[in-house]
Every structure is written in structure tokens, then in C-alpha cells.
Amino acid sequence: MAVLEVNRFLTELAGLYEKCKEGTAGKAVTLTMKRSDLKPRTRRAKAKAKVEDKDKENSDDEYSCLVRAKHGKRKISTVVSAKDHLYFLNACNTICKAHMDALKRRDKKKKKKKKKKKK
């Protein structure tokens, strides 16, 4: 999985949506977002961190957002800082709206309601 810069990620995301329209390598683009503190931890370090986290409950640590996109076997990801978060969401929203025309309308099947006759 390639970790890209924010702008490069957005251009690659648009490319994934274009490939989705063509119908190559899958039918969907999956986009996930997750809060991250970017500190890889081992099992021992996780146990130690839980104890430290209780001590530092009110600390002013700034978290980042890990964003992943997947289309077929192609996976890309980026890390968005808190200060760039609004810019990223606006750009990502624009890209997603631009490619919504590939969605198909769901067929609504008419259900026939049988009227019960009262005797």
C-alpha cells in the first residue's frame, strides 16, 4: 500500500473512480477514514501505552487522519493532519460528487397490496 501526499492521493483517487467507470478491476471504490496517532506499537508497548494514556488523559496531542482507498487490487493511502483536514474533505467531496453519475438507480418494484375484505 502506497502512502502518498494529500494532493497526489486526491489525483490518484480521481483515477480510481475513472477506472471504476471503465469497469476494469472491480465495480466499486472503497474509501475509509480512521483516526491515527502514527505511533506503531508492539504488544508490550501497547500495554505500556494504556497505562501512560490514563496518566495523560488531558494532554493536547494532535491526531491525524489515515485515509485509505481501494479499487480492485490497487490500494492507496494518505495521512491528513488536523490543519489540512477541511481542505482535504472539501476536495474529496468534490471528487466524489463528480463521479456519482456512475451510480445506477435502484429499481423500485411495485408491491401489490391485497386489500382484505371485511365480512
N, C-alpha and C positions, 0 to 999 in steps of 0.2 A: 504494500500500500504506500503510495507516494504522498508525503506531506508537502503541500505546496504553499506558496504565499497566497494571501487573500485574493488579490486581483487575478492571479494565474488560476486559482481554484474556480473563480466565477466564469472565466472563459472556458475552462475545461467542462464545467457544469453545463454551460450552453451547448457545448459539443456533444455531451452525453444525451441531452434532450434531442438534438438533431439526429443522432444515431437511433434514438428510440422512434422517431418519426419514420425513419427509413425501414425500421423493422429488423435491424441487424442485432444479433446477440441479446435478444430479450425484448420484453414488451414494457418494462417499467424502469423508472429511475427511483431508487430509494435514497432519501435524504434523512440523515439522523443528526441530532444535536445533543450534546452532553456536556455538563459542567466538568471542568478539569482543573486540577491544580498543578499538572505537569510534573509530578514527582513520582517516578517509578518506584514501587516499593516491593520488597520481598515479604515473605510471611512474618519473619521476625520484626522487620521494620514496620509492618502494618500493626502488629500488636503494640509495639513501642509508640507508634503514632497515635493510637487510640488513647493511650494514657496521656500523651502530650496534648492531644486535641481537647481533652477535658480541662486541662490546665489553661489552654489558650482559647477558650471559647469566645471571648470578645475581641480577638485580635482583628486587625484590619488587613488581612491577606486579600489580595486581589485575584480572583479566579478568572480563568479563561474558558472559552467555549470550544470544544472539539467538534468539528463538523465533518461528517463523512457522507460520501455519495457513492452509489454503486449502480452499475448498469451491466448486466451480464457478469463477466468475469473481471471487468475493469473497476478498480476501486481507487478513489482519490480522497484525500482528507486535508484539512487545514486547521489551524488554531487561531481563533479570533480573540483578541484582547478586549477588555471591557470598554476601552475608549473607542475602539473601531466597531463595536457591536451594532450600533444604529446604522452606520454606513453599510455594513455587510448585510443586515436584514433588509434594508431598502433595495439594495442591488439584487439580492437573492429573490426577493418578492417580485421585482420587475422581470427577472429571467423566468420565474415560474409562471407568471401571468402570460408572458409572451408565448409560452409553449403549451398553454392549456387547450389550444384548438385541436390538439391530437387526441383529446379525450372523446370517447364515444358516449352518446346519450344512452341511458338505460331504457330498455323497452318496458313500458308500463303495461302490464297485462290487465285487462279489464276483468274484474271478478264479477261474476253474475250472482247477484244476491237473490236468493229464493225467498219469496215472501211467504211467510207461514199464514195459512188461512185459519182464522178463528172459527170454531164451530159453535 
